[in-house]
Structure formats: structure tokens, C-alpha cells
Amino acid sequence: MPNINQLAELHIREHEARLKHIDELMDQADKAEQAATHPPEVSAELAELKQERGVLANQLDELRQKSAEEWAEKGGPMVMWDIVADRLEKLLERVKH
């Protein structure tokens, strides 16, 4: 059974993987937005998602600085990572078509 330090490291790696996925989607969305003309709400949503990505990256940095015990007490809402990635995927579907 993994100890608390191993669990904390595992969750940090999960966050890093999710951030990488968000960055890849963000790259695709940027390229799709530049390649064609889209309604202003697409640009606005992409800008909002970039801000949310920044918040998530800051949360990840804070998690990295916490001790395993502090991390275990506070954890973090993994669902926010999924929501941002899901919104980016839907935005990409809209701009690619």
C-alpha cells in the first residue's frame, strides 16, 4: 500500500498530466481560431479558458510546495481540471467545423 508521500506524488503527476492535456488542447484551439474567422464569443471563451488554465497551474504550483500531510488535508478539486479540458474539447469541435 502506498504511503502518503507516494499518494501525494501520484496526484501531482495526475495534475501535471491534465495540465499537459489542457495545454495541448489550448494549442489546437489557438491554431483553429487563427486559421478561420469565428464569432467573437469563441475568442472570449478561449480567453476565459486561458485564465482558468492559469488558475489551475497556480494551484498545481501550490500543491507542489505543500508537505504530504498538508496536501492530504486539503487535496484539490480534480473535477475543475476535467471541466476545463471538457470545455476546451467542445470549443475545438466548434471551431474546427
C-alpha positions as CSV (number, residue, x, y, z in Angstrom):
1,M,0.0,0.0,0.0
2,P,1.4,3.4,-1.0
3,N,2.3,5.8,1.8
4,I,1.1,9.4,1.9
5,N,4.2,10.8,0.1
6,Q,3.6,8.4,-2.8
7,L,-0.1,9.3,-3.0
8,A,0.7,13.0,-3.0
9,E,3.3,12.5,-5.8
10,L,0.8,10.4,-7.7
11,H,-1.8,13.1,-7.5
12,I,0.6,15.8,-8.5
13,R,1.6,13.7,-11.6
14,E,-2.1,13.4,-12.4
15,H,-2.5,17.2,-12.2
16,E,0.6,17.6,-14.4
17,A,-0.8,15.2,-17.0
18,R,-4.1,17.0,-17.0
19,L,-2.3,20.4,-17.4
20,K,-0.4,19.0,-20.3
21,H,-3.6,17.8,-21.9
22,I,-5.2,21.2,-21.4
23,D,-2.1,22.9,-22.9
24,E,-2.3,20.6,-26.0
25,L,-6.0,21.4,-26.4
26,M,-5.2,25.1,-25.9
27,D,-2.6,24.9,-28.7
28,Q,-5.1,23.3,-31.0
29,A,-7.8,25.9,-30.2
30,D,-5.3,28.8,-30.8
31,K,-4.4,27.3,-34.2
32,A,-8.0,26.7,-35.1
33,E,-9.0,30.2,-34.1
34,Q,-6.2,31.8,-36.1
35,A,-7.0,29.7,-39.2
36,A,-10.5,30.9,-39.7
37,T,-13.0,33.7,-38.7
38,H,-15.1,32.8,-35.8
39,P,-17.8,34.6,-33.8
40,P,-16.5,36.9,-31.0
41,E,-17.8,34.5,-28.3
42,V,-15.3,31.9,-29.4
43,S,-12.4,34.3,-28.8
44,A,-14.0,35.3,-25.5
45,E,-14.4,31.8,-24.3
46,L,-10.8,30.9,-25.3
47,A,-9.5,33.9,-23.4
48,E,-11.6,32.8,-20.3
49,L,-10.3,29.3,-20.6
50,K,-6.7,30.6,-20.7
51,Q,-7.3,32.5,-17.5
52,E,-8.8,29.3,-15.9
53,R,-5.7,27.4,-17.1
54,G,-3.5,29.9,-15.3
55,V,-5.5,29.4,-12.1
56,L,-5.1,25.6,-12.4
57,A,-1.4,26.0,-13.0
58,N,-1.1,28.2,-9.9
59,Q,-3.0,25.6,-7.9
60,L,-0.6,22.9,-9.1
61,D,2.4,25.1,-8.0
62,E,0.8,25.5,-4.6
63,L,0.3,21.7,-4.3
64,R,3.9,21.1,-5.2
65,Q,5.0,23.3,-2.3
66,K,2.9,21.6,0.3
67,S,4.1,18.8,2.5
68,A,2.3,15.5,2.0
69,E,0.4,16.0,5.2
70,E,-0.8,19.4,4.2
71,W,-1.7,18.1,0.7
72,A,-3.7,15.2,2.2
73,E,-5.7,17.5,4.3
74,K,-6.6,19.9,1.5
75,G,-6.2,17.9,-1.6
76,G,-7.8,19.8,-4.5
77,P,-10.8,19.5,-6.8
78,M,-9.8,17.3,-9.7
79,V,-13.2,18.0,-11.2
80,M,-12.1,21.5,-12.2
81,W,-9.3,20.1,-14.4
82,D,-11.9,17.9,-16.2
83,I,-14.3,20.8,-16.7
84,V,-11.7,23.0,-18.3
85,A,-10.5,20.2,-20.6
86,D,-14.1,19.3,-21.5
87,R,-14.9,22.9,-22.3
88,L,-11.7,23.1,-24.5
89,E,-12.7,20.0,-26.3
90,K,-16.1,21.3,-27.1
91,L,-14.7,24.7,-28.2
92,L,-12.3,22.8,-30.5
93,E,-15.2,20.9,-32.0
94,R,-17.0,24.2,-32.7
95,V,-14.0,26.0,-34.3
96,K,-12.9,23.0,-36.4
97,H,-16.2,22.7,-38.2
